[in-house]
């Protein structure tokens, strides 16, 4: 089961909640769990990402493709590196520069969340040369990160 997301930032909260509830209901059916049981362990056992984890994964994949210049030309110069903004050496020249969001709605835009997420990923994960391997390692990283919480 894989839920592909498109423009989830613009979904109304009620619709988003319905999708999350539906995803949990499907997991309970697959695992034959009672209707009111927790699903965290079931997601982990099945190796399925939750709704918000899928969104993180897709954002990180976009940033990976941008970093490795495999996106269409329309995305050229969409994000700025810290080194592009300063003429002097800085501590993190290879990280992306975050933009300021004037509104709460803007904080959920890919231009804001993308660089923030990418800069939080471990350096070895960001430097994986193969896209397929990156996706596999990213999924494991996301699942482990939220399993420990």
Contact map, one row per residue, 1 for C-alpha under 8 A:
11100000000000000000000000000000000000000000000100000000000000000000000000000000000000000000000000000000000000000000000000000000000000000000000000000
11110000000000000000000000000000000000000000000100000000000000000000000000000000000000000000000000000000000000000000000000000000000000000000000000000
11111000000000000000000000000000000000000000000000100100000000000000000000000000000000000000000000000000000000000000000000000000000000000000000000000
01111100000000000000000000000000000000000000000000000100000000000000000000000000000000000000000000000000000000000000000000000000000000000000000000000
00111111000000000000000000000000000000000000000000000110000000000000000000000000000000000000000000000000000000000000000000000000000000000000000000000
00011111000000000000000000000000000000000000000000000000000000000000000000000000000000000000000000000000000000000000000000000000000000000000000000000
00001111111000000000000000000000000000000000000000000000000000000000000000000000000000000000000000000000000000000000000000000000000000000000000000000
00001111111000010000000000000000000000000000000000000000000000000000000000000000000000000000000000000000000000000000000000000000000000000000000000000
00000011111000000000000000000000000000000000000000000000000000000000000000000000000000000000000000000000000110000000000000000000000000000000000000000
00000011111100000000000000000000000000000000000000000000000000000000000000000000000000000000000000000000000000000000000000000000000000000000000000000
00000011111110110000000000000000000000000000000000000000000000000000000000000000000000000000000000000000000000000000000000000000000000000000000000000
00000000011111110000000000000000000000000000000000000000000000000000000000000000000000000000000000000000000000000000000000000000000000000000000000000
00000000001111111000000000000000000000000000000000000000000000000000000000000000000000000000000000000000000000000000000000000000000000000000000000000
00000000000111111100000000000000000000000000000000000000000000000000000000000000000000000000000000000000000000000000000000000000000000000000000000000
00000000001111111110000000000000000000000000000000000000000000000000000000000000000000000000000000000000000000000000000000000000000000000000000000000
00000001001111111111000000000000000000000000000000000000000000000000000000000000000000000000000000000000000000000000000000000000000000000000000000000
00000000000011111111100000000000000000000000000000000000000000000000000000000000000000000000000000000000000000000000000000000000000000000000000000000
00000000000001111111110000000000000000000000000000000000000000000000000000000000000000000000000000000000000000000000000000000000000000000000000000000
00000000000000111111111000000000000000000000000000000000000000000000000000000000000000000000000000000000000000000000000000000000000000000000000000000
00000000000000011111111100000000000000000000000000100000000000000000000000000000000000000000000000000000000000000000000000000000000000000000000000000
00000000000000001111111110000000000000000000000000000000000000000000000000000000000000000000000000000000000000000000000000000000000000000000000000000
00000000000000000111111111000000000000000000000000000000000000000000000000000000000000000000000000000000000000000000000000000000000000000000000000000
00000000000000000011111111100000000000000000000001100000000000000000000000000000000000000000000000000000000000000000000000000000000000000000000000000
00000000000000000001111111110000000000100000000000000000000000000000000000000000000000000000000000000000000000000000000000000000000000000000000000000
00000000000000000000111111111000001000000000000000000000000000000000000000000000000000000000000000000000000000000000000000000000000000000000000000000
00000000000000000000011111111100000000000000000000000000000000000000000000000000000000000000000000000000000000000000000000000000000000000000000000000
00000000000000000000001111111110000000100110000000000000000000000000000000000000000000000000000000000000000000000000000000000000000000000000000000000
00000000000000000000000111111111111010100100000000000000000000000000000000000000000000000000000000000000000000000000000000000000000000000000000000000
00000000000000000000000011111111100000000000000000000000000000000000000000000000000000000000000000000000000000000000000000000000000000000000000000000
00000000000000000000000001111111100000000000000000000000000000000000000000000000000000000000000000000000000000000000000000000000000000000000000000000
00000000000000000000000000111111100000000100000000000000000000000000000000000000000000000000000000000000000000000000000000000000000000000000000000000
00000000000000000000000000011111110000000000000000000000000000000000000000000000000000000000000000000000000000000000000000000000000000000000000000000
00000000000000000000000000011111111010000000000000000000000000000000000000000000000000000000000000000000000000000000000000000000000000000000000000000
00000000000000000000000000010001111110000000000000000000000000000000000000000000000000000000000000000000000000000000000000000000000000000000000000000
00000000000000000000000010010000111110000000000000000000000000000000000000000000000000000000000000000000000000000000000000000000000000000000000000000
00000000000000000000000000000000011111000000000000000000000000000000000000000000000000000000000000000000000000000000000000000000000000000000000000000
00000000000000000000000000010000111111100000000000000000000000000000000000000000000000000000000000000000000000000000000000000000000000000000000000000
00000000000000000000000000000000000111111000000000000000000000000000000000000000000000000000000000000000000000000000000000000000000000000000000000000
00000000000000000000000100110000000011111110000000000000000000000000000000000000000000000000000000000000000000000000000000000000000000000000000000000
00000000000000000000000000000000000001111111000000000000000000000000000000000000000000000000000000000000000000000000000000000000000000000000000000000
00000000000000000000000000000000000001111111100000000000000000000000000000000000000000000000000000000000000000000000000000000000000000000000000000000
00000000000000000000000000110010000000111111110000000000000000000000000000000000000000000000000000000000000000000000000000000000000000000000000000000
00000000000000000000000000100000000000111111111111000000000000000000000000000000000000000000000000000000000000000000000000000000000000000000000000000
00000000000000000000000000000000000000011111111110000000000000000000000000000000000000000000000000000000000000000000000000000000000000000000001000100
00000000000000000000000000000000000000001111111100000000000000000000000000000000000000000000000000000000000000000000000000000000000000000000000000000
00000000000000000000000000000000000000000111111100000000000000000000000000000000000000000000000000000000000000000000000000000000000000000000000000000
00000000000000000000000000000000000000000011111110000000000000000000000000000000000000000000000000000000000000000000000000000000000000000000001000000
11000000000000000000000000000000000000000011111111000000000000000000000000000000000000000000000000000000000000000000000000000000000000000000000000000
00000000000000000000000000000000000000000011001111101100000000000000000000000000000000000000000000000000000000000000000000000000000000000010001000000
00000000000000000000001000000000000000000010000111111100000000000000000000000000000000000000000000000000000000000000000000000000000000000000000000000
00100000000000000001001000000000000000000000000011111110000000000000000000000000000000000000000000000000000000000000000000000000000000000000000000000
00000000000000000000000000000000000000000000000001111111000000000000000000000000000000000000000000000000000000000000000000000000000000000000000000000
00000000000000000000000000000000000000000000000011111111100000000000000000000000000000000000000000000000000000000000000000000000000000000000011000000
00111000000000000000000000000000000000000000000011111111110000000000000000000000000000000000000000000000000000000000000000000000000000000000000000000
00001000000000000000000000000000000000000000000000111111111000000000000000000000000000000000000000000000000000000000000000000000000000000000000000000
00000000000000000000000000000000000000000000000000011111111100000000000000000000000000000000000000000000000000000000100000000000000000000000000000000
00000000000000000000000000000000000000000000000000001111111110000000000000000000000000000000000000000000000000000000000000000000000000100110010000000
00000000000000000000000000000000000000000000000000000111111111000000000000000000000000000000000000000000000000000000000000000000000000000000000000000
00000000000000000000000000000000000000000000000000000011111111100000000000000000000000000000000000000000000001001100100000000000000000000000000000000
00000000000000000000000000000000000000000000000000000001111111110000000000000000000000000000000000000000000000000100110000000000000000000000000000000
00000000000000000000000000000000000000000000000000000000111111111000000000000000000000000000000000000000000000000000000000000000000000100000000000000
00000000000000000000000000000000000000000000000000000000011111111100000000000000000000000000000000000000000000000100000000000000000000000000000000000
00000000000000000000000000000000000000000000000000000000001111111110000000000000000000000000000000000000000000000110010000000000000000000000000000000
00000000000000000000000000000000000000000000000000000000000111111111000000000000000000000000000000000000000000000000000000000100001000000000000000000
00000000000000000000000000000000000000000000000000000000000011111111111000000000000000000000000000000000000000000000000000000000001000000000000000000
00000000000000000000000000000000000000000000000000000000000001111111111000100000000000000000000000000000000000000000000000000000000000000000000000000
00000000000000000000000000000000000000000000000000000000000000111111110000000000000000000000000000000000000000000000000000000000000000000000000000000
00000000000000000000000000000000000000000000000000000000000000011111110000000000000000000000000000000000000000000000000000000000000000000000000000000
00000000000000000000000000000000000000000000000000000000000000001111111000000000000000000000000000000000000000000000000000000000000000000000000000000
00000000000000000000000000000000000000000000000000000000000000001111111100000000000000000000000000000000000000000000000000000000000000000000000000000
00000000000000000000000000000000000000000000000000000000000000001100111111100000000000000000000000000000000000000000000000000000000000000000000000000
00000000000000000000000000000000000000000000000000000000000000000000011111110000000000000000000000000000000000000000000000000000000000000000000000000
00000000000000000000000000000000000000000000000000000000000000000000001111110000000000000000000000000000000000000000000000000000000000000000000000000
00000000000000000000000000000000000000000000000000000000000000000000001111110000000000000000000000000000000000000000000000000000000000000000000000000
00000000000000000000000000000000000000000000000000000000000000000100001111111100000000000000000000000000000000000000000000000000000000000000000000000
00000000000000000000000000000000000000000000000000000000000000000000000111111100000000000000000000000000000000000000000000000000000000000000000000000
00000000000000000000000000000000000000000000000000000000000000000000000000111111000000000000000000000000000000000000000000000000000000000000000000000
00000000000000000000000000000000000000000000000000000000000000000000000000111111000000000000000000000000000000100000000000000000000000000000000000000
00000000000000000000000000000000000000000000000000000000000000000000000000001111100000000000000110000000000000100010000000000000000000000000000000000
00000000000000000000000000000000000000000000000000000000000000000000000000001111110110000000000110000000000000000000000000000000000000000000000000000
00000000000000000000000000000000000000000000000000000000000000000000000000000011111110000000111110000000000000000000000000000000000000000000000000000
00000000000000000000000000000000000000000000000000000000000000000000000000000001111111000101111110000000000000000000000000000000000000000000000000000
00000000000000000000000000000000000000000000000000000000000000000000000000000000111111101101110000000000000000000000000000000000000000000000000000000
00000000000000000000000000000000000000000000000000000000000000000000000000000001111111100000000000000000000000000000000000000000000000000000000000000
00000000000000000000000000000000000000000000000000000000000000000000000000000001111111100000000000000000000000000000000000000000000000000000000000000
00000000000000000000000000000000000000000000000000000000000000000000000000000000011111111100000000000000000000000000000000000000000000000000000000000
00000000000000000000000000000000000000000000000000000000000000000000000000000000001111111000000000000000000000000000000000000000000000000000000000000
00000000000000000000000000000000000000000000000000000000000000000000000000000000000001111100000000000000000000000000000000000000000000000000000000000
00000000000000000000000000000000000000000000000000000000000000000000000000000000001001111110100000000000000000000000000000000000000000000000000000000
00000000000000000000000000000000000000000000000000000000000000000000000000000000011001011111100000000000000000000000000000000000000000000000000000000
00000000000000000000000000000000000000000000000000000000000000000000000000000000000000001111100000000000000000000000000000000000000000000000000000000
00000000000000000000000000000000000000000000000000000000000000000000000000000000011000000111111000000000000000000000000000000000000000000000000000000
00000000000000000000000000000000000000000000000000000000000000000000000000000000111000001111111000000000000000000000000000000000000000000000000000000
00000000000000000000000000000000000000000000000000000000000000000000000000000000111000000001111100000000000000000000000000000000000000000000000000000
00000000000000000000000000000000000000000000000000000000000000000000000000000000110000000001111110000000000000000010011000000000000000000000000000000
00000000000000000000000000000000000000000000000000000000000000000000000000000011110000000000011111000000000000000011011000000000000000000000000000000
00000000000000000000000000000000000000000000000000000000000000000000000000000011110000000000001111100000000000000010000000000000000000000000000000000
00000000000000000000000000000000000000000000000000000000000000000000000000000000000000000000000111110000000000110011000000000000000000000000000000000
00000000000000000000000000000000000000000000000000000000000000000000000000000000000000000000000011111000000000110000000000000000000000000000000000000
00000000000000000000000000000000000000000000000000000000000000000000000000000000000000000000000001111100000000010000000000000000000000000000000000000
00000000000000000000000000000000000000000000000000000000000000000000000000000000000000000000000000111111011000010000000000000000000000000000000000000
00000000000000000000000000000000000000000000000000000000000000000000000000000000000000000000000000011111010000000000000000000000000000000000000000000
00000000000000000000000000000000000000000000000000000000000000000000000000000000000000000000000000001111111000000000000000000000000000000000000000000
00000000000000000000000000000000000000000000000000000000000000000000000000000000000000000000000000001111111100000000000000000000000000000000000000000
00000000000000000000000000000000000000000000000000000000000000000000000000000000000000000000000000000011111110000000000000000000000000000000000000000
00000000000000000000000000000000000000000000000000000000000000000000000000000000000000000000000000001111111110010000000000000000000000000000000000000
00000000000000000000000000000000000000000000000000000000000000000000000000000000000000000000000000001011111110011000000000000000000000000000000000000
00000000100000000000000000000000000000000000000000000000000000000000000000000000000000000000000000000001111111011000000000000000000000000000000000000
00000000100000000000000000000000000000000000000000000000000000000000000000000000000000000000000000000000111111111000000000000000000000000000000000000
00000000000000000000000000000000000000000000000000000000001000000000000000000000000000000000000000000000000111111100000000000000000000000000000000000
00000000000000000000000000000000000000000000000000000000000000000000000000000110000000000000000001100000000011111110000000000000000000000000000000000
00000000000000000000000000000000000000000000000000000000000000000000000000000000000000000000000001111000011111111111000000000000000000000000000000000
00000000000000000000000000000000000000000000000000000000001000000000000000000000000000000000000000000000001111111111100000000000000000000000000000000
00000000000000000000000000000000000000000000000000000000001101100000000000000000000000000000000000000000000001111111110000000000000000000000000000000
00000000000000000000000000000000000000000000000000000000000000100000000000000010000000000000001111000000000000111111111000000000000000000000000000000
00000000000000000000000000000000000000000000000000000000000000000000000000000000000000000000000101000000000000011111111100000000000000000000000000000
00000000000000000000000000000000000000000000000000000001001100000000000000000000000000000000000000000000000000001111111110000000000000000000000000000
00000000000000000000000000000000000000000000000000000000000100100000000000000000000000000000001100000000000000000111111110000100000000000000000000000
00000000000000000000000000000000000000000000000000000000000000000000000000000000000000000000001100000000000000000011111111000000000000000000000000000
00000000000000000000000000000000000000000000000000000000000000000000000000000000000000000000000000000000000000000001111111000000000000000000000000000
00000000000000000000000000000000000000000000000000000000000000000000000000000000000000000000000000000000000000000000111111101100000000000000000000000
00000000000000000000000000000000000000000000000000000000000000000000000000000000000000000000000000000000000000000000001111111100000000000000000000000
00000000000000000000000000000000000000000000000000000000000000000000000000000000000000000000000000000000000000000000000011111110000000000000000000000
00000000000000000000000000000000000000000000000000000000000000000000000000000000000000000000000000000000000000000000000001111111000000000000000000000
00000000000000000000000000000000000000000000000000000000000000000000000000000000000000000000000000000000000000000000000011111111000001001100000000000
00000000000000000000000000000000000000000000000000000000000000010000000000000000000000000000000000000000000000000000010011111111000001000000000000000
00000000000000000000000000000000000000000000000000000000000000000000000000000000000000000000000000000000000000000000000000111111100000000000000000000
00000000000000000000000000000000000000000000000000000000000000000000000000000000000000000000000000000000000000000000000000011111111011000000000000000
00000000000000000000000000000000000000000000000000000000000000000000000000000000000000000000000000000000000000000000000000000011111011000000000000000
00000000000000000000000000000000000000000000000000000000000000000000000000000000000000000000000000000000000000000000000000000001111111000000000000000
00000000000000000000000000000000000000000000000000000000000000011000000000000000000000000000000000000000000000000000000000000001111111100000000000000
00000000000000000000000000000000000000000000000000000000000000000000000000000000000000000000000000000000000000000000000000000000011111110000000000000
00000000000000000000000000000000000000000000000000000000000000000000000000000000000000000000000000000000000000000000000000000001111111111000000000000
00000000000000000000000000000000000000000000000000000000000000000000000000000000000000000000000000000000000000000000000000001101111111111100000000000
00000000000000000000000000000000000000000000000000000000100010000000000000000000000000000000000000000000000000000000000000000000001111111110000000000
00000000000000000000000000000000000000000000000000000000000000000000000000000000000000000000000000000000000000000000000000000000000111111111000000000
00000000000000000000000000000000000000000000000000000000000000000000000000000000000000000000000000000000000000000000000000001000000011111111100000000
00000000000000000000000000000000000000000000000000000000100000000000000000000000000000000000000000000000000000000000000000001000000001111111110000000
00000000000000000000000000000000000000000000000010000000100000000000000000000000000000000000000000000000000000000000000000000000000000111111111000000
00000000000000000000000000000000000000000000000000000000000000000000000000000000000000000000000000000000000000000000000000000000000000011111111100000
00000000000000000000000000000000000000000000000000000000000000000000000000000000000000000000000000000000000000000000000000000000000000001111111110000
00000000000000000000000000000000000000000000000000001000100000000000000000000000000000000000000000000000000000000000000000000000000000000111111111000
00000000000000000000000000000000000000000001001010001000000000000000000000000000000000000000000000000000000000000000000000000000000000000011111111100
00000000000000000000000000000000000000000000000000000000000000000000000000000000000000000000000000000000000000000000000000000000000000000001111111110
00000000000000000000000000000000000000000000000000000000000000000000000000000000000000000000000000000000000000000000000000000000000000000000111111111
00000000000000000000000000000000000000000000000000000000000000000000000000000000000000000000000000000000000000000000000000000000000000000000011111111
00000000000000000000000000000000000000000001000000000000000000000000000000000000000000000000000000000000000000000000000000000000000000000000001111111
00000000000000000000000000000000000000000000000000000000000000000000000000000000000000000000000000000000000000000000000000000000000000000000000111111
00000000000000000000000000000000000000000000000000000000000000000000000000000000000000000000000000000000000000000000000000000000000000000000000011111
